[in-house]
Amino acid sequence: MKKSIFYLFAVICTMCLFTACSDDDDNDGPLTVDNVVGTYKGTLTVLGAPTPDTSISLIKVSDSKVTIELKDFSFLGQSLGDIVVEGCDAKQNGNKIDIDGSGNVSIVLGTFPVVVDGSSDGKTLNVTINIAGTPAGDLAVSYVGNK
């Protein structure tokens, strides 16, 4: 009788070892734009000055394009407005989506050319936003955040 209980206990323990939560499952399918769209919260750095708790949103335009939106961008204590770069290319590169785009951004100081370069794996967003020709000079804005 004790042997039967021991074997039953061993089988239950073995089953527990091979049973996993769906949270542990990796997505074996290809990474798509749908996986990376959303709002990321992280740290924005402008000229070496970090600003924590900043949100950037990636909005799906098509299966190969996204819009990057940084609301209420501020620098040196001055609110400059929203940085929105529409129609950025989103291309799969291994286990991440590369995001590249350019355009013009209108902020309080005027309208300036902007270039976006970054990537996301669906969980983390790393992006650099370069704004050229502002009165404060060229602004290199880097961002790292999590979904």
Residue pairs with C-beta under 8 A, 6 or more apart in sequence:
27 35
27 122
30 92
31 92
31 95
31 96
31 97
31 121
31 122
32 63
32 92
32 97
33 60
33 62
33 63
33 64
33 65
33 66
33 90
33 97
34 60
35 97
35 122
36 58
36 66
36 90
36 97
36 99
36 120
36 121
36 122
36 125
37 58
37 59
37 60
37 66
38 57
38 58
38 147
39 55
39 56
39 57
39 58
39 147
40 55
40 56
40 57
40 58
40 120
40 124
40 125
40 143
40 145
40 146
40 147
41 53
41 54
41 55
41 145
41 146
42 52
42 54
42 56
42 125
42 143
42 144
42 145
42 146
43 50
43 51
43 52
43 53
43 54
43 143
43 144
43 145
44 50
44 51
44 54
44 56
44 70
44 141
44 142
44 143
45 51
45 141
45 142
45 143
46 75
46 139
46 140
46 141
47 139
47 140
51 74
54 70
54 143
54 145
55 70
55 71
55 145
56 68
56 69
56 70
56 125
56 127
56 143
56 145
57 68
57 69
57 71
58 66
58 67
58 68
58 69
58 99
58 120
58 125
59 66
59 67
59 68
59 69
60 66
61 67
61 86
61 87
64 89
64 90
64 91
65 87
65 88
65 89
65 90
66 88
66 90
66 99
67 84
67 85
67 86
67 87
67 88
68 83
68 84
68 85
68 88
68 99
68 101
68 116
68 127
68 129
69 82
69 83
69 84
70 82
70 83
70 84
70 129
70 141
70 143
71 82
72 79
72 81
72 82
73 79
73 80
73 81
73 82
73 83
73 107
73 141
74 80
75 136
75 139
76 136
78 108
79 108
80 107
80 108
80 109
81 106
81 107
81 108
82 107
83 105
83 107
83 114
83 129
83 131
83 141
84 105
85 101
85 102
85 103
85 105
85 114
85 116
85 129
86 101
86 103
87 101
87 103
88 99
88 100
88 101
88 116
89 98
89 99
89 100
89 101
90 97
90 98
90 99
91 97
91 98
91 100
92 98
93 119
95 121
96 119
96 120
96 121
97 119
97 120
97 121
97 122
98 118
98 119
99 116
99 117
99 118
99 119
99 120
99 127
100 116
100 117
100 118
101 115
101 116
102 113
102 114
102 115
102 116
103 113
103 114
104 111
104 112
104 113
104 114
105 111
105 112
105 113
105 114
105 131
107 131
109 134
109 135
109 136
110 134
112 131
112 132
112 133
112 134
113 131
113 132
113 133
114 129
114 130
114 131
114 132
115 129
115 130
115 132
116 127
116 128
116 129
116 130
117 127
117 128
117 130
118 125
118 126
118 127
118 128
118 143
119 125
119 126
119 127
120 126
122 147
123 146
123 147
124 144
124 145
124 146
124 147
125 143
125 144
125 145
125 146
125 147
126 143
126 144
127 142
127 143
128 140
128 141
128 142
128 143
129 140
129 141
129 142
129 143
130 138
130 139
130 140
130 141
131 138
131 139
131 141
132 138
